[in-house]
Amino acid sequence: MTDTKLGGPAHLADRAVHRMGYGAMQLAGPGVFGPPKDRDVAIAVLREAVASGVNHIDTSDFYGPHVTNQIIREALHPYPDDLVIVTKVGGKRGEDASWNPAYSPEELVSAVHDNLRNLGLEALDVVNLRVMGEGTHGPSEGSIEPTFSVLANLQKQGLIRHLGLSNVTSKQVAEARAMAPVVCVQNLYNLAHRADDSLVDELAALHIAYVPFFPLGGFSPLQSSTLSEVATEVGATPMQVALAWLLDRSPNILLIPGTGSLGHLRENLAAADLKLPDPVLRRLDTIGATSHH
C-alpha cells in the first residue's frame, strides 16, 4: 500500500505515520481479559497489518493484562524502524477483570516498566496518560498535574520519548502542555459522538494528533439508517464509511480500529481508499447533529 492509499502520512512523535493505524485491544481474550482463543490468528493479524503499511499500533499493558504486548513482541520484534507503538498507563485490571485506576507514582512507574519489558523495548515511543473520568468513557475535570508529572519525569530519564493523553478535556490538555509537549490525544469520538468537535479543531491548529477511541462505536456499534443507506450507495460497509468520514473530518485524526480478524483488518484498511463525495459527507454529518456545533 502506498502512503496516499493509507490516507497519506500525518505526524506522530516526530515521525510520519499512515493515518490508518491498528488498535491491539481485541487481541486479548473476551472482555480484553486473558489470552485470545487463537494466538496464531492474533499474530497473523499483526503481521499482515504491518506488511500492509500500518506503522502506528496502539496498545496497553492492561489489555489482558500483559497479553496484548507479549503478542505484539512475539509477532513483530525486532520492530521495523518506522513503527510507532503507542501505549497507555493509568489503569490496571482486577482478578475479576474489572478496570481500576492506577495513578500513584509507584503504579505509573511500574506500568511503564511492565510495558518496556513486555514489548521488549528500552524506551517507549509514546505513553498516553489515561484519565479515568466519570463512568468509563467520558472525561471529567480535575487536575492531572500529579499524575502527568510522573510521566514527564520518566521522559526526562529517557524511558519515554513522547507523551500523550487519553480521556481528557481541553483544560487538561493545556495543563499538561505547560509541563511537557503533548503529541496526541485519544478521546471518544465518532460519527455519532461528537462532543469533541471543538477539541479536534483546537488540536489540529496545534499540530497535535487526535486519535478517536471507539471510532466505530465500541461496545455498542454505531446504528444509523443514514449510515446504512450511504454505505449501500457507495458500495462499502457502514464501518468503512464511518472510518472514511473520520479521515475526512480533520487532517490530524489518526485511526486505530481494532480487530482480531484478518477479514475485518482488510476491510478497515480498505476504508482509507474510500473517498466520500461532499453531499454524502453532509448527510453523514446529520447523524451527530445533536452534539455538533
N, C-alpha and C positions, 0 to 999 in steps of 0.2 A: 504493500500500500504506500502511496506517495503521501507527502506532507499534506497536500491540498485535500486529498481524499479523507484524511483523518481530521478535517476541519482546520487544517493549517496549524502551524505551531503557535503556541502562546508561551508566556514565560512563567516559570515557577522556579523559585530558588535559583535565580540567575541562569536557568537552563531552558532551552526551547523544549517544550513537551507538546505532543499531539493533544488536541482538545478532547479527544475521546480516550479516556483512561479506563482503569478497571478497579472495581472495589472488591476486596477479598473476603468481605464478611461472610458470604454464603458458602465459603469453602469449609467452614466448620460444620458440626452436626446440626440437627434440628434446634431451633431457638438459639443458634450461634453458640451451642454448648456441646462439648465433646467432639470426637472425631467424625469426619464425614463418613457416609456409608460406603463410599468408594474413593479411596485415597488416590488411586491411579487416574481416575477421571479428573479429580481436582488438579493433579499435576499436569495432566494433558491440557486442561483449560488455561492454566497459567502460561504454559509453553507456547500454546497457539496464540494467546493474546500478544505476547512479546514478539513472536515470529510475524504477526500481522501488523506490527508497528507500534503497539502500545508501549509507551515509555514512562507512564505515571501510574503507579499502583498504590492504592490506599488500603491500609491495614490497621490493626491494633493488636497488642499482645493480650488484651482482654477478650478477643474473639477466640472462644474455645474453652478456657483461656489457653494461650500459648500455641494452640493447634495451627492456626492460620499462618503465623510467622514461621513455624517449623516446616510447613508445607511449601511456603514461598522459598525458603532456603534450599529445601531438597530439590525443588523444581528448577530454580534459576541461578543458584550460586555456583561459580563466581558470576556476579551480576554484570550485564552489559554496561559499558561506560556511560551510556546516555540514559540509563534507567533511574528515575527518581522514585524512591519509596517513601511514602508519607505515612507516619503512624500517629496515634493519639494516646494521651495519658489523661488520668483524672478519674478513672473508674476501675472497679475490679468486680469479679464475679464471686457470688456466694456459692457454697456447696449445693444450694438448691437452684442454681442457675440464675439467681437474682442479680440485678445490676446495681452496684452500690458506689457511692462517691469514694474517691481515694485521693484526698487532697493534701494530706500532711506532707511536709518536706521529705520525710522518710519514704512515704509511699510513692511520691513522684520520682525521687532518685532511684528507688528500687525498680519502678516501672521502666525508666529509661534503660537501666542495666539489663532488665529482662528482654527488652526489645533488641538491644545490641547483641545479646547472647543468642537469642532465638533466631535472629535474622543473619547472624554471622557477620556483623559489621563492627568497625572500630569507631565510626561516627554515624549518626542518623542524619539523613538528608533534611528531613523536615519533621518536626514534632508539633502536633496541634494540642493545645490545652483544651480538653473537652469539659465545658462547663455544664454541670447538671442543673438544669433550670426547673421551672415549675412543671410538674409532670415529667415525662421523659424527654419530650422532643421540642420544647419551646424554651427560649431563653428567659432569664429573669434578671432584673437589675441587681447590682451589688458589686462591690469592688473585687477585681480579680488580681489586684496587686500582690497579695501574699502568695498566691499560687504561681502566677506568671513570673514573679521574680526568681523563684526556684529554678525555672527552666532557663531564664536569661542567664543565671549563674552557671548552669550546666553548659550553656552555649559558650560562655567565656572560657570554660575548661576544655572546650574542643570536642565534647561528646555529641553536641547537636550543631548542625550547620545553620539551619534556618528555623524560625518559629512561626507557628500559625495558631489559629483559634477556631473553636467549634462551639456552636450553640450560643452565640453572643449577640449583644446589641451594639449599635453604633457607638454608644458612650464607652462600652468596654473595649472596643477596638481602639478608640482614641487613648484610653488609659494604658493599654498595652504598648501602643506605638510610642508613648512617652518614655517607655523603659527599654525597648528594643525594636528593631524593624520587624514588621509582620508581613509574611509573603503570601498568606492565603487565609481565607475564612470559609469555614464549612458549616452551613446552616440548612435548615429545612426550607426547600423552595422547589416548586414545580408548577406546572400549568395551572393547577387548581389552588395552590397555596402560595399566595403572592405578597404576604405581609412584608417581605424583604425588598420589594421593588426599589425603594429609595436607597437602601443599603447597597444593592447591586451597583447602582449608578455611582454612588459615592466612592465605592472601592475601585470601580473602573477608572475614575478620574485620578486615583492614587496609584494606579498600576498594580493593584493587589488582586490576586486571583480569587474568584468566588466559586466555590465548589458545592453544588447543591447535594445534600444528602436526601435520600428518598426521592430521586428525580422522577421515579415512576409511581410515587405514592406510598412506597414502603409496605407496611403490613396490611394496609387497605388500599389495594391498587386503584389507580385513577379510573373512575367510571364516569363516562360522559357520552351522551348521544352525539353531541357535536364532534367530539374526538373520533368516535367510531365512524361517523359519516365521512369526515375528512380523510380518514385512513383508507376507507374504501375507494374514495375518489382518486387519491394519489397512488393507490396500489401498494400501500405499506401497512404494517401493523400499527395499532393505536400506540404501542410503546415506542415504535420508531418515530412516529410523528411527535410524540411528547418530547423525545430526546432532540429531534431536529429543531423543535420550537425553542428549546433551551439554548442550543448553539446559536440560533439566530438572535436570541434576546439581547446578548451583550458579549463583546469580544473577550471579556475577562472571565467568562464562565467556562470552567473545565468540568467535564463529566466523568463520573466514576460508577457507571451502572455495574452492579454485581450480579454474578450468576455462577452456578456450579455446573452449568450445562454448555457443551460445545455449540449446540444449535442456537441457544439464546445469545451466547457470546457473538456468534457470526451475525445474528440479527442486530444486536446492539452496535457492532462496528459498522454495519452497512448503513445505519442511521446517519453517519457522518457524511454520506454521499447524497442524502436526501435534501433537496433544495425546495423549500415551500414558497409558493407564489404569495405576493403581498395580500391579495384578497383572502387567501386561506389563513395566513397569519392573523389577520384582523378578526376572522371568525373564531379562531382559537383563543384570541385574547378575551373574548366574551366569557369563556369558561371561568376565568379567575376574576371577573369584573368586580365581584363583591369586595375583594380586598385590594383591588388595583386603584391607584390614584394617579 
